[in-house]
Amino acid sequence: MDDVIYRQAAIEVCDWWQHEYDESASRIDDIIHCIAEDIEKLPSADVRENVRGEWEGYGHDFFGDNEYRCTACKKTANIKTDFCPNCGADMRTE
C-alpha cells in the first residue's frame, strides 16, 4: 500500500541520521545525502480531501501491461494504488 508522506519530513529524517553519525563515517553521510536529494526529486501527490475515485480497467499499454483509468481525472496508470498519482483522488474503498 502506498502512503502519502510529507517530503520535508522525510528529508528531515535523513538529516537527523546524517548528523547522528560522527564525522569519520563520511561514506554513510554521502549515502544519506544522496537519499535526501532523491527524495527532493520525487513528484508530489496532490491529495485533495473528499475527492474519491475508482480504478477502471482501461486496456493495455504499448508493452502489453494492464492500464487502469481514474474515474476522477480520466488519466491512466499501470498499477492500482490507494491514491491516483495524477490527481490525488482517494481510490480506497469505503
Buried (B, 14 or more C-beta within 10 A) or exposed (E): EEEEEEBEEBBEBBEEBBEEEEEEEEEBBEBBEEBBEEBEEEEEBBEEEEBBBBBEEBEEEEEEEBBBBBBBBEEBBEEEBEBBBBBBBBBEEE
